[in-house]
Amino acid sequence: MKTMTCKELGGVCDERLQAGSWDEMVKTMTEHVKENHPDVAKDMEKMHNEDPKKWSKEMRPKWEAAPEH
């Protein structure tokens, strides 16, 4: 299990999100942003439409570097 904040994943708050895999974290972050930060969700959707892999390329190394707990 790893924990990262919304901010560490490109969001705007310090809420801690937990997941056991990168795919699970993507889903958790997506749900968190949609529910809590609709303006950020729109920006992320726009970025995804322009370059579907951009966010993952930037954030996955941070996930890989985060400690297991």
C-alpha positions as a Markdown table, in Angstrom:
| # | Residue | x | y | z |
|---|---|---|---|---|
| 1 | Met | 0.0 | 0.0 | 0.0 |
| 2 | Lys | 1.2 | 3.5 | -0.8 |
| 3 | Thr | -0.1 | 6.9 | 0.3 |
| 4 | Met | 0.2 | 10.1 | -1.7 |
| 5 | Thr | -1.5 | 13.5 | -1.4 |
| 6 | Cys | -3.8 | 15.0 | -3.9 |
| 7 | Lys | -1.1 | 17.7 | -4.4 |
| 8 | Glu | 1.6 | 15.2 | -5.0 |
| 9 | Leu | -0.5 | 13.8 | -7.8 |
| 10 | Gly | -1.1 | 17.2 | -9.5 |
| 11 | Gly | -4.2 | 18.2 | -7.5 |
| 12 | Val | -4.7 | 21.1 | -5.1 |
| 13 | Cys | -5.3 | 19.7 | -1.6 |
| 14 | Asp | -3.4 | 17.8 | 1.0 |
| 15 | Glu | -5.9 | 14.9 | 1.3 |
| 16 | Arg | -4.0 | 11.6 | 1.6 |
| 17 | Leu | -5.0 | 9.0 | -0.9 |
| 18 | Gln | -4.1 | 5.3 | -0.5 |
| 19 | Ala | -3.8 | 2.5 | -3.1 |
| 20 | Gly | -2.2 | -0.8 | -3.6 |
| 21 | Ser | -1.3 | -0.3 | -7.3 |
| 22 | Trp | -0.8 | 2.5 | -9.8 |
| 23 | Asp | -4.0 | 1.6 | -11.6 |
| 24 | Glu | -5.9 | 1.8 | -8.3 |
| 25 | Met | -4.3 | 5.1 | -7.5 |
| 26 | Val | -5.3 | 6.5 | -10.8 |
| 27 | Lys | -8.9 | 5.5 | -10.1 |
| 28 | Thr | -8.8 | 6.9 | -6.6 |
| 29 | Met | -7.3 | 10.2 | -7.7 |
| 30 | Thr | -9.8 | 10.5 | -10.5 |
| 31 | Glu | -12.8 | 9.9 | -8.2 |
| 32 | His | -11.3 | 12.3 | -5.6 |
| 33 | Val | -10.8 | 15.1 | -8.1 |
| 34 | Lys | -14.3 | 14.7 | -9.6 |
| 35 | Glu | -15.9 | 14.8 | -6.2 |
| 36 | Asn | -13.8 | 17.5 | -4.6 |
| 37 | His | -12.2 | 19.7 | -7.3 |
| 38 | Pro | -14.5 | 19.9 | -10.4 |
| 39 | Asp | -12.4 | 22.8 | -11.8 |
| 40 | Val | -9.3 | 20.6 | -11.6 |
| 41 | Ala | -11.2 | 17.7 | -13.1 |
| 42 | Lys | -12.0 | 19.8 | -16.1 |
| 43 | Asp | -8.3 | 20.7 | -16.5 |
| 44 | Met | -7.3 | 17.1 | -16.2 |
| 45 | Glu | -9.9 | 16.0 | -18.7 |
| 46 | Lys | -8.6 | 18.6 | -21.2 |
| 47 | Met | -5.0 | 17.5 | -20.6 |
| 48 | His | -6.1 | 13.8 | -21.1 |
| 49 | Asn | -7.8 | 14.7 | -24.4 |
| 50 | Glu | -4.7 | 16.5 | -25.6 |
| 51 | Asp | -2.2 | 13.9 | -24.5 |
| 52 | Pro | -3.7 | 10.8 | -22.8 |
| 53 | Lys | -0.4 | 9.7 | -21.3 |
| 54 | Lys | 1.0 | 13.1 | -20.1 |
| 55 | Trp | -0.3 | 12.9 | -16.5 |
| 56 | Ser | 0.8 | 9.3 | -16.1 |
| 57 | Lys | 4.3 | 10.1 | -17.5 |
| 58 | Glu | 4.6 | 12.9 | -14.9 |
| 59 | Met | 3.0 | 11.2 | -11.9 |
| 60 | Arg | 4.0 | 7.5 | -12.2 |
| 61 | Pro | 7.7 | 8.1 | -11.3 |
| 62 | Lys | 6.4 | 9.8 | -8.1 |
| 63 | Trp | 4.3 | 6.7 | -7.4 |
| 64 | Glu | 7.2 | 4.4 | -8.0 |
| 65 | Ala | 9.4 | 6.5 | -5.6 |
| 66 | Ala | 6.7 | 6.6 | -2.8 |
| 67 | Pro | 7.5 | 4.2 | 0.1 |
| 68 | Glu | 5.4 | 1.1 | 0.7 |
| 69 | His | 3.6 | 1.0 | 4.1 |
